[in-house]
Amino acid sequence: MEELKLKNQICFPIYALSREITQLYSKHLGELDVTYPQYLVLLVLWEHATQTVNQIGEKLFLDSGTLTPLLKRMEAKELLTRTRSTADERVVEINLTEKGMNLKHTAACIPSQIFDEVGITSEEVDMLRAFTNKLFAYNTKK
């Protein structure tokens, strides 16, 4: 049964590539003293400013049980603040600190450094992004 051979699967190379990309980013993120999941949170906050825990979770497809300890560690690093909403105390609002905002300038070169390391052109990045977004959109429709 050829379809059940590992080499014929689409899931495995995507899974393995995801791990490799995370490792590539982690090398660069070490200089910022943030982990890859923390970097993803920073990307959301750099783009959207104040967010609730639930809003961040929706954007990153993470549940609050995973996100809350991550946000607590980031708060301990003074990258963000967590504040209960005055309108609804069940809601926790997340804001970047000045330190967290300042990391944006340092992190701005990381994607292009990674593309250079891998030897991938911006056109190839666009094609890869379009393909993965197409697959991802299919999966999130369910």
Buried (B, 14 or more C-beta within 10 A) or exposed (E): EEEEEEEEEEEEEEEEEEEEEBEBBEEBBEEBEBBBBBBBBBBBBBEEEEBBBBBBBEBBEBEBEEBBEBBEBBBEBEBBBBEEEEEEEEBBBBBBBEEBBEBBEEBEEBEEEBBEEEEEEEEEBEEEEEEEEEEEEEEEEE
